[in-house]
Amino acid sequence: MDSKIDYNNYKADSLLNDAYFLESEQHPTPESIMFWDKLAQENKQLAKEIAIARNFLHILRHVPKPYLPQQKVDSIWKCISDQNRLEIQNKRKRRILYRTLAAACIVVFLVSGWYLQNIYQTSECMEKSDIVAVKKPDVSTNQTLLILSEKKQIAIQGKESKLHYNQQGKLNVNSQTINQETENDKKKDTYNQLIVPAGKRSSITFSDGTRIWLSASSRVVYPVEFMKNKREIYVEGEAFLDVYHDKSRPFIVKTNKMDIQVLGTTFNVCAYEKENIQTVVLVTGKVEVKTNNNETKTLSPNNLLAYNDQQGISVHPVDVQEYIAWKDGFYQFKKERLEIITKKLSKYYGKTIITDKQLANITCSGKLDLKEELDDVLHTLIQTVPAQITESNEKIYINVKSK
């Protein structure tokens, strides 16, 4: 990067024309993350502009089909990616070509009447919250990780953890008080994150009384303090929520594909980033789901809403206990194919499980204790199945039992 550049007065559009910013967003490094975090901490106005620019890039990644053809998205990202191949050039050439490409790709796109008409004039896109642009840190840990807004990281021990905010906003983690930033430093536009690794679960009780349970391999982003007119969080993975009723402040759960708005209700949301289908299962109350494709559906209790970009929304009745038992540490299933069961266990425990095709379609019913180790869970599972378990190269195989 050019160390002489002064970013302090940059606006979002300037950042979107800056090669180093685009490179940092596409291919972040410890150096670039530290660079932009430091600037954001030192300049609150710049921090807002960075958030707006990141929000735009987030929309570009997940923009719905009615707004932007995939061909256009691919073309823009190809332009941005092409910049990185210029690294082999000398610094002077790289700097000139970088800026030319960045400007050509982003500015041409931004000034196109098609985009201005179909994106910026669309209120749903303009109202995208900063919360969706909060990045997951590049950390690898087998412990539950709480990241406070001031970048303080707290590793939480145990398979299950509980966070509790009292009405004054003071935080306890597993009954231990955590020192946070001072009241004067609190900002409604800053966020905390809770990251739960494979094989663990956690829950948060917010200061308003709302409670959220997080399943394994999940993340929630939430503000240091909820706004006066709404309560908003972002979820990756699977979560169950019991939302405190507050008519003046609707509760909104965001994923990378949809928004779920509630007043007071209990429901489960499953929105793993690498999976095409996201689901909402309503236990009590009522929720309104709005997708990135601008479809809207109101869901009633004991129903599951499934959504993907290709097929849109579908709704059907379910036994909700099968979808929410995990929050109490159990996996409950009824006439479920063995292959589906092992895939869910694989996702929960973060282990590769391969099921023999001859066993894949065997159906099972029962309840497994997720508080146990995976080996114990699998041996419980195959008690009624003619199968045996072997392990090789960190993969678990469920094969037909030899005679």
C-alpha positions in Angstrom: 0.0 0.0 0.0 1.0 3.7 -0.4 1.8 4.8 3.2 1.5 8.4 2.1 -2.3 8.2 1.7 -4.3 10.0 4.3 -7.6 8.2 4.7 -9.0 10.4 7.5 -11.2 12.4 5.2 -12.3 9.5 3.0 -15.9 8.8 2.3 -17.4 5.5 1.5 -17.3 6.1 -2.3 -13.6 7.0 -2.0 -12.9 3.8 -0.1 -14.7 1.8 -2.8 -12.3 3.4 -5.3 -9.2 2.6 -3.2 -7.2 -0.4 -4.3 -5.8 -1.2 -0.9 -9.2 -1.1 0.8 -10.7 -3.5 -1.8 -7.7 -5.8 -1.5 -8.1 -5.8 2.3 -11.7 -6.7 2.1 -11.2 -9.4 -0.5 -8.0 -10.9 1.0 -7.6 -9.6 4.5 -4.2 -10.1 6.2 -3.3 -9.5 9.9 -1.5 -6.4 8.7 -4.5 -5.0 6.8 -7.0 -5.9 9.6 -4.8 -4.1 12.1 -4.4 -1.1 9.7 -8.1 -0.5 9.2 -9.1 -1.3 12.8 -6.5 1.3 14.0 -7.9 4.0 11.7 -11.5 3.2 12.7 -10.6 3.5 16.4 -8.9 6.8 15.9 -11.5 8.4 13.6 -15.2 7.7 14.4 -16.4 9.4 11.3 -14.1 7.3 9.1 -15.3 4.2 11.0 -18.8 5.0 9.8 -17.6 5.4 6.2 -15.7 2.1 6.4 -18.9 0.4 7.7 -20.9 1.9 4.8 -18.4 0.7 2.3 -18.3 -2.8 3.8 -22.0 -2.8 3.8 -22.1 -2.1 0.1 -19.6 -4.9 -0.5 -21.8 -7.2 1.6 -24.9 -6.3 -0.4 -22.9 -6.9 -3.6 -22.0 -10.4 -2.4 -25.6 -11.3 -1.4 -27.6 -9.0 -3.6 -30.9 -10.5 -4.7 -31.6 -11.5 -8.2 -34.3 -8.8 -9.0 -31.8 -6.1 -8.2 -28.6 -7.4 -9.9 -28.0 -10.2 -12.4 -25.4 -12.7 -11.3 -23.4 -11.9 -14.5 -23.1 -8.3 -13.3 -22.0 -9.4 -9.8 -19.4 -11.8 -11.3 -18.1 -9.1 -13.6 -17.5 -6.7 -10.8 -15.8 -9.2 -8.5 -13.6 -10.3 -11.4 -12.4 -6.7 -11.8 -11.7 -6.5 -8.1 -9.9 -9.9 -8.1 -7.8 -8.9 -11.1 -6.2 -6.3 -9.0 -4.5 -8.9 -6.9 -2.7 -10.4 -9.9 -1.0 -7.1 -10.3 1.1 -7.8 -7.2 3.9 -9.1 -9.3 4.3 -5.7 -11.0 6.7 -3.2 -9.6 5.3 -0.9 -6.9 4.9 2.1 -9.2 3.1 0.2 -11.9 1.1 -1.7 -9.4 -0.1 1.5 -7.8 -1.2 3.1 -11.1 -2.9 0.0 -12.4 -4.5 -0.8 -9.1 -6.2 2.6 -9.0 -7.2 2.5 -12.6 -8.8 -0.9 -12.2 -10.5 -0.1 -9.0 -11.9 3.1 -10.4 -13.0 1.5 -13.6 -14.8 -1.4 -11.8 -16.5 0.5 -9.0 -17.2 4.0 -10.3 -18.6 2.7 -13.6 -20.9 0.4 -11.6 -21.9 3.1 -9.1 -22.9 5.7 -11.7 -24.8 3.3 -13.8 -28.5 4.3 -13.8 -29.5 0.7 -13.5 -27.8 0.4 -10.1 -28.9 3.7 -8.8 -32.5 2.9 -9.7 -32.6 -0.6 -8.5 -30.4 -0.6 -5.5 -30.0 2.8 -3.8 -33.7 3.7 -4.4 -34.7 0.4 -2.8 -35.3 1.1 0.9 -34.6 -2.5 1.9 -31.1 -2.2 0.6 -30.5 1.3 1.9 -31.6 0.2 5.4 -29.1 -2.6 5.6 -27.6 -2.3 9.1 -23.9 -2.0 10.0 -24.4 -5.2 12.0 -24.3 -7.4 8.9 -20.9 -6.0 8.0 -19.2 -6.9 11.3 -16.5 -9.3 10.4 -15.8 -12.6 12.0 -12.3 -12.6 13.3 -9.8 -14.9 11.8 -9.2 -17.0 14.9 -9.0 -20.8 15.4 -9.9 -22.0 18.8 -11.9 -24.8 20.4 -13.2 -22.5 23.1 -16.2 -20.3 23.0 -15.0 -16.8 22.3 -16.6 -13.5 23.4 -15.3 -10.5 21.6 -16.3 -7.2 23.2 -16.7 -4.0 21.2 -13.3 -2.7 22.4 -11.6 -5.7 20.8 -11.2 -7.5 24.1 -11.4 -11.2 23.7 -12.5 -13.6 26.4 -12.1 -17.4 26.0 -14.9 -19.2 27.9 -14.2 -22.7 29.3 -16.6 -25.6 29.2 -19.0 -27.3 26.8 -21.8 -25.0 27.8 -21.6 -21.4 28.8 -24.1 -18.7 30.0 -23.8 -15.0 29.5 -26.2 -12.7 31.4 -26.7 -8.9 31.1 -28.6 -7.3 33.9 -30.9 -4.3 33.4 -28.0 -1.9 33.9 -26.0 -3.8 31.2 -23.4 -5.4 33.5 -22.2 -8.7 32.1 -21.7 -12.0 33.9 -20.2 -15.0 32.2 -20.8 -18.3 34.0 -21.6 -16.2 37.1 -18.3 -14.2 36.9 -18.5 -10.4 36.4 -16.8 -9.1 33.3 -15.3 -5.6 33.2 -16.5 -3.8 30.1 -15.9 -0.3 28.7 -17.1 2.6 30.8 -20.5 4.1 30.3 -19.1 7.2 28.6 -17.5 5.0 25.9 -20.7 3.0 25.2 -22.0 3.5 21.7 -25.1 2.0 20.1 -23.2 1.5 16.8 -20.6 -0.7 18.3 -21.0 -4.5 18.6 -20.0 -7.6 20.6 -19.7 -11.1 19.1 -20.1 -14.5 20.6 -18.5 -17.3 18.6 -19.4 -20.9 19.6 -17.1 -23.7 18.2 -18.0 -27.2 17.2 -19.2 -29.4 20.1 -20.3 -26.6 22.4 -23.3 -24.5 23.1 -23.9 -21.1 24.8 -26.7 -18.8 25.8 -27.1 -15.0 26.3 -29.7 -13.3 28.4 -29.9 -9.6 27.2 -30.7 -6.7 29.4 -34.3 -6.5 28.1 -34.9 -10.1 29.2 -34.6 -11.7 25.7 -32.7 -14.9 25.7 -30.8 -16.6 22.8 -29.3 -20.1 22.7 -26.5 -20.7 20.3 -25.8 -24.1 18.8 -22.3 -25.4 17.8 -20.4 -23.7 15.1 -22.5 -20.6 15.4 -22.0 -16.8 15.9 -24.1 -13.9 17.0 -23.4 -10.2 16.6 -25.2 -7.8 18.9 -25.0 -4.2 19.9 -23.4 -3.0 23.1 -26.7 -1.4 23.7 -30.0 -1.8 21.9 -31.5 1.2 20.1 -34.6 2.9 21.4 -36.7 2.0 18.4 -35.5 -1.5 17.6 -33.5 -4.5 18.9 -31.3 -6.0 16.2 -28.9 -9.0 16.1 -27.1 -10.9 13.4 -26.9 -14.8 13.4 -24.7 -17.3 11.6 -25.4 -20.9 12.4 -28.3 -22.1 14.6 -30.1 -20.2 17.4 -33.2 -20.5 19.5 -34.7 -17.3 20.7 -37.2 -16.4 23.5 -37.9 -12.7 22.7 -39.2 -10.4 25.4 -42.4 -8.5 24.2 -41.8 -4.8 23.6 -44.2 -3.4 21.1 -42.3 -0.1 20.8 -39.0 -2.0 20.0 -39.5 -4.8 17.5 -36.8 -7.5 17.6 -35.1 -8.2 14.3 -32.9 -11.3 13.6 -30.7 -10.9 10.5 -29.0 -13.6 8.6 -27.1 -13.3 5.2 -30.3 -14.2 3.4 -33.3 -12.9 5.4 -34.6 -10.7 8.2 -37.0 -12.1 10.9 -39.0 -9.5 12.7 -40.9 -10.3 16.0 -42.5 -8.5 18.9 -42.5 -11.3 21.5 -42.2 -15.0 20.6 -40.1 -18.2 20.7 -38.5 -19.6 17.5 -35.5 -21.3 16.0 -33.4 -20.0 13.1 -30.9 -22.1 11.2 -28.6 -20.1 8.9 -25.2 -21.7 8.5 -23.2 -19.6 6.0 -22.1 -22.5 3.8 -25.6 -24.0 3.5 -28.0 -23.0 0.7 -31.2 -23.5 2.7 -32.0 -21.4 5.8 -35.0 -22.2 8.1 -37.2 -20.7 10.7 -39.3 -22.8 13.1 -41.9 -21.0 15.1 -42.9 -22.3 18.5 -45.1 -19.5 19.9 -46.2 -16.1 18.7 -45.8 -14.7 15.2 -42.9 -13.7 13.1 -42.5 -12.0 9.7 -39.7 -13.2 7.5 -38.4 -11.0 4.7 -35.8 -12.5 2.3 -33.1 -11.0 0.2 -35.3 -11.7 -2.8 -37.9 -9.4 -1.3 -40.3 -12.2 -0.5 -42.3 -11.7 2.8 -44.1 -14.4 4.8 -45.8 -14.4 8.1 -45.3 -17.6 10.0 -47.7 -19.2 12.5 -46.7 -21.6 15.3 -45.7 -25.2 14.7 -44.6 -24.4 11.1 -41.2 -24.4 9.4 -40.2 -21.9 6.8 -37.4 -22.9 4.5 -35.7 -20.5 2.0 -33.1 -20.6 -0.6 -32.2 -18.2 -3.4 -33.3 -20.6 -6.2 -36.7 -21.9 -5.0 -37.7 -19.1 -2.7 -39.9 -19.7 0.4 -41.8 -22.9 1.4 -43.7 -23.6 4.6 -44.9 -26.8 6.2 -46.0 -28.0 9.6 -43.5 -29.8 11.9 -43.0 -31.2 15.3 -41.1 -28.3 16.8 -39.5 -30.3 19.5 -37.3 -32.0 16.9 -35.9 -28.6 16.0 -35.4 -27.0 19.4 -34.3 -30.0 21.6 -30.7 -29.1 20.9 -30.9 -26.0 23.2 -31.3 -28.4 26.1 -28.4 -30.5 24.9 -30.4 -33.2 23.0 -30.8 -34.2 19.4 -34.4 -35.5 18.9 -35.5 -37.2 15.7 -38.4 -39.3 14.3 -38.1 -41.6 11.3 -35.0 -39.8 10.2 -32.6 -41.3 7.7 -29.3 -42.4 9.3 -27.3 -40.4 6.7 -29.1 -37.2 7.8 -28.6 -38.0 11.5 -24.8 -38.5 11.0 -24.6 -35.3 8.9 -26.1 -33.3 11.7 -23.8 -34.9 14.2 -20.9 -34.2 11.9 -21.8 -30.5 11.8 -22.4 -30.3 15.5 -19.2 -31.9 16.6 -17.0 -30.6 13.7 -15.9 -34.2 12.7 -16.2 -35.8 9.3 -18.6 -38.8 9.5 -19.0 -41.0 6.4 -22.0 -43.4 6.3 -22.0 -46.5 4.2 -24.6 -46.2 1.3 -26.1 -49.5 2.3 -27.0 -47.9 5.7 -27.8 -44.4 4.5 -31.6 -44.9 4.1 -32.3 -46.8 7.4 -34.7 -44.7 9.5 -34.3 -44.1 13.2 -36.2 -42.5 16.0 -35.0 -41.4 19.4 -33.0 -38.8 21.3 -29.2 -38.4 21.6 -27.4 -36.6 24.4 -25.2 -33.9 22.8 -23.5 -33.3 26.2 -21.7 -36.6 25.7 -18.6 -37.1 23.6 -19.1 -38.0 19.9 -17.9 -41.6 20.3 -20.4 -42.3 23.0 -23.2 -40.7 21.0 -22.4 -42.8 17.9 -22.3 -46.0 19.8 -25.7 -45.2 21.3 -27.0 -44.5 17.8 -25.9 -47.8 16.2 -27.3 -50.0 19.0 -30.3 -50.6 16.8 -28.5 -50.5 13.5 -26.4 -53.3 12.0 -23.4 -51.1 11.8 -19.9 -50.8 13.2 -17.7 -47.7 13.7 -14.1 -47.3 12.5 -11.8 -44.3 12.5 -9.0 -43.5 10.0 -7.2 -40.3 9.1 -9.4 -38.2 11.5 -12.5 -39.5 9.7 -15.2 -41.6 11.2 -16.8 -44.4 9.1 -20.1 -46.1 9.8 -20.1 -49.3 7.9 -22.2 -52.5 7.6 -21.4 -54.7 10.5 -19.2 -57.6 9.5 -20.6 -61.1 10.2 
